[in-house]
Amino acid sequence: MAIIVQDNISNKFYVLIGAGYGTSEAGPFFPMSSSTKSSESERVAVANSDGDISWLPSYQLTVVSVDGQSCKDLLSQ
């Protein structure tokens, strides 16, 4: 299944690879300590036409098509 997305800022097109990019933050004095907390950021993995992978903010993307069909066509079935 191929999901094509468009970057609303650059107008470039990408293939959506996945979502759920997690980040972690550590305290300034003990970067490897147990005080590290995890949080999820709203980013998705996308690939450009060369296959290069990037992480982009989800709010910056719009789904153009899923398997060659527009979202409107898929949801009206």
ZAGU-51864 format. One record per residue (C-alpha): residue number from 1; residue in three letters; chain; x, y, z. Coordinates in steps of 0.2 Angstrom, whole numbers, plus 2048, in hexadecimal, padded with zeros to 3 digits. Each point is the difference from the previous one (the first is absolute). Example, Ala and Ser with C-alpha at 12.3 -4.5 7.8 and 13.67 -1.06 7.14 Angstrom:
BEGIN
<pt seq="1" type="ALA" mol="A" px="83E" py="7EA" pz="827"/>
<pt seq="2" type="SER" mol="A" px="806" py="811" pz="7FD"/>
//
This chain:
BEGIN
<pt seq="1" type="MET" mol="A" px="800" py="800" pz="800"/>
<pt seq="2" type="ALA" mol="A" px="808" py="811" pz="7FB"/>
<pt seq="3" type="ILE" mol="A" px="7FA" py="810" pz="809"/>
<pt seq="4" type="ILE" mol="A" px="806" py="810" pz="7F7"/>
<pt seq="5" type="VAL" mol="A" px="801" py="810" pz="80A"/>
<pt seq="6" type="GLN" mol="A" px="803" py="812" pz="7FC"/>
<pt seq="7" type="ASP" mol="A" px="80B" py="80B" pz="80B"/>
<pt seq="8" type="ASN" mol="A" px="7F5" py="810" pz="802"/>
<pt seq="9" type="ILE" mol="A" px="80F" py="80B" pz="802"/>
<pt seq="10" type="SER" mol="A" px="80B" py="7FA" pz="7F2"/>
<pt seq="11" type="ASN" mol="A" px="7F3" py="7F9" pz="7F5"/>
<pt seq="12" type="LYS" mol="A" px="80B" py="7F0" pz="7FE"/>
<pt seq="13" type="PHE" mol="A" px="7F8" py="7EF" pz="7FE"/>
<pt seq="14" type="TYR" mol="A" px="806" py="7F1" pz="80B"/>
<pt seq="15" type="VAL" mol="A" px="7FC" py="7EE" pz="803"/>
<pt seq="16" type="LEU" mol="A" px="7F9" py="7FD" pz="812"/>
<pt seq="17" type="ILE" mol="A" px="80B" py="7F3" pz="809"/>
<pt seq="18" type="GLY" mol="A" px="7F9" py="801" pz="812"/>
<pt seq="19" type="ALA" mol="A" px="7FC" py="80A" pz="80F"/>
<pt seq="20" type="GLY" mol="A" px="803" py="800" pz="813"/>
<pt seq="21" type="TYR" mol="A" px="811" py="807" pz="801"/>
<pt seq="22" type="GLY" mol="A" px="805" py="800" pz="812"/>
<pt seq="23" type="THR" mol="A" px="80D" py="80C" pz="808"/>
<pt seq="24" type="SER" mol="A" px="808" py="800" pz="811"/>
<pt seq="25" type="GLU" mol="A" px="806" py="80E" pz="80B"/>
<pt seq="26" type="ALA" mol="A" px="80E" py="7FF" pz="80D"/>
<pt seq="27" type="GLY" mol="A" px="804" py="80B" pz="80E"/>
<pt seq="28" type="PRO" mol="A" px="80F" py="80C" pz="7FD"/>
<pt seq="29" type="PHE" mol="A" px="80B" py="7F9" pz="80E"/>
<pt seq="30" type="PHE" mol="A" px="7FD" py="7ED" pz="7FD"/>
<pt seq="31" type="PRO" mol="A" px="7FD" py="7FD" pz="7EE"/>
<pt seq="32" type="MET" mol="A" px="800" py="7ED" pz="803"/>
<pt seq="33" type="SER" mol="A" px="7F6" py="7FF" pz="810"/>
<pt seq="34" type="SER" mol="A" px="7EF" py="7F9" pz="804"/>
<pt seq="35" type="SER" mol="A" px="7F9" py="811" pz="800"/>
<pt seq="36" type="THR" mol="A" px="7FE" py="7FF" pz="7ED"/>
<pt seq="37" type="LYS" mol="A" px="7EE" py="802" pz="7FB"/>
<pt seq="38" type="SER" mol="A" px="7F8" py="7FB" pz="7EF"/>
<pt seq="39" type="SER" mol="A" px="7F4" py="809" pz="7F6"/>
<pt seq="40" type="GLU" mol="A" px="7F8" py="7FE" pz="7F0"/>
<pt seq="41" type="SER" mol="A" px="801" py="80E" pz="7F3"/>
<pt seq="42" type="GLU" mol="A" px="7F4" py="801" pz="7F1"/>
<pt seq="43" type="ARG" mol="A" px="80C" py="7FB" pz="7F2"/>
<pt seq="44" type="VAL" mol="A" px="7FF" py="7F4" pz="7F2"/>
<pt seq="45" type="ALA" mol="A" px="80D" py="7F8" pz="7F6"/>
<pt seq="46" type="VAL" mol="A" px="800" py="804" pz="7ED"/>
<pt seq="47" type="ALA" mol="A" px="80A" py="7FB" pz="7F1"/>
<pt seq="48" type="ASN" mol="A" px="804" py="80B" pz="7F1"/>
<pt seq="49" type="SER" mol="A" px="802" py="7FB" pz="7EE"/>
<pt seq="50" type="ASP" mol="A" px="812" py="7FB" pz="804"/>
<pt seq="51" type="GLY" mol="A" px="7FB" py="7F5" pz="80E"/>
<pt seq="52" type="ASP" mol="A" px="808" py="80C" pz="80D"/>
<pt seq="53" type="ILE" mol="A" px="7F6" py="7FF" pz="811"/>
<pt seq="54" type="SER" mol="A" px="7FB" py="80F" pz="80A"/>
<pt seq="55" type="TRP" mol="A" px="7F6" py="803" pz="80F"/>
<pt seq="56" type="LEU" mol="A" px="7F3" py="80E" pz="7FE"/>
<pt seq="57" type="PRO" mol="A" px="7F3" py="808" pz="80C"/>
<pt seq="58" type="SER" mol="A" px="7EF" py="7F7" pz="7FC"/>
<pt seq="59" type="TYR" mol="A" px="7F7" py="811" pz="800"/>
<pt seq="60" type="GLN" mol="A" px="80A" py="805" pz="7F2"/>
<pt seq="61" type="LEU" mol="A" px="7FA" py="7F2" pz="7F4"/>
<pt seq="62" type="THR" mol="A" px="7F0" py="7FD" pz="7F6"/>
<pt seq="63" type="VAL" mol="A" px="7FC" py="7EE" pz="7FA"/>
<pt seq="64" type="VAL" mol="A" px="7FE" py="801" pz="7ED"/>
<pt seq="65" type="SER" mol="A" px="7FC" py="7EE" pz="7FC"/>
<pt seq="66" type="VAL" mol="A" px="800" py="7EE" pz="806"/>
<pt seq="67" type="ASP" mol="A" px="804" py="7F3" pz="7F3"/>
<pt seq="68" type="GLY" mol="A" px="7FC" py="80D" pz="7F3"/>
<pt seq="69" type="GLN" mol="A" px="7EF" py="805" pz="806"/>
<pt seq="70" type="SER" mol="A" px="7FC" py="810" pz="808"/>
<pt seq="71" type="CYS" mol="A" px="7FA" py="801" pz="812"/>
<pt seq="72" type="LYS" mol="A" px="7EF" py="807" pz="7FA"/>
<pt seq="73" type="ASP" mol="A" px="7FE" py="7F1" pz="7F5"/>
<pt seq="74" type="LEU" mol="A" px="804" py="7F3" pz="80D"/>
<pt seq="75" type="LEU" mol="A" px="7F5" py="808" pz="80D"/>
<pt seq="76" type="SER" mol="A" px="7F1" py="802" pz="7F5"/>
<pt seq="77" type="GLN" mol="A" px="7FF" py="7ED" pz="7FC"/>
//
